[in-house]
Amino acid sequence: MKHLSILLAGGLTFLVILVLGVFSFLPQETPPQPAVVVPAAPETAQLQATLAEREATYRTQIDQLARTLQERQATYQQQLQEMNAQLIAAQNQLNELKAQEQNVLVQAAQLETTRAERLAAYQGQLEQAQQQYSARYAQLQAQLQEAQAKLTNAKAQLGQ
């Protein structure tokens, strides 16, 4: 965009200078003076022909420059419109992504809450199972010791 403005400013400046240069060669209107007829020297006629030729060349170049300037302005305008459309599309995508981000953050918070609840429930179930296991283990251990005592007692009675 910066280069475009520099290029356009330079082009317009060049065009203004060129137009001023061309118009400086145009004859200026002067109040009518008494006509003094001086026969034109052959060099003057040749000089006038050369100047007319230069003027025609300058006009052609100015017309060509004006066309080129218009073409480039149209191209730049089209590119600017395309860039604006891309910018709007990118802004829309960014807004959509921000909305998605918010949704993901909400979902992550919900999942974290659910995970914490399940972890607490599993911890409670684990503790309950460990207590049941410990109680059952102690009960079985007591029964085993009682059975061993009875066995030892029975062996002792049989051994007598």
Secondary structure as the mmCIF struct_conf table of DSSP 4:
data_model
#
loop_
_struct_conf.conf_type_id
_struct_conf.id
_struct_conf.beg_label_comp_id
_struct_conf.beg_label_asym_id
_struct_conf.beg_label_seq_id
_struct_conf.end_label_comp_id
_struct_conf.end_label_asym_id
_struct_conf.end_label_seq_id
HELX_RH_AL_P HELX_RH_AL_P1 LYS A 2 PHE A 25
BEND BEND1 LEU A 26 LEU A 26
HELX_LH_PP_P HELX_LH_PP_P1 PRO A 27 GLU A 29
HELX_LH_PP_P HELX_LH_PP_P2 PRO A 39 ALA A 41
HELX_RH_AL_P HELX_RH_AL_P2 PRO A 42 GLY A 159
#
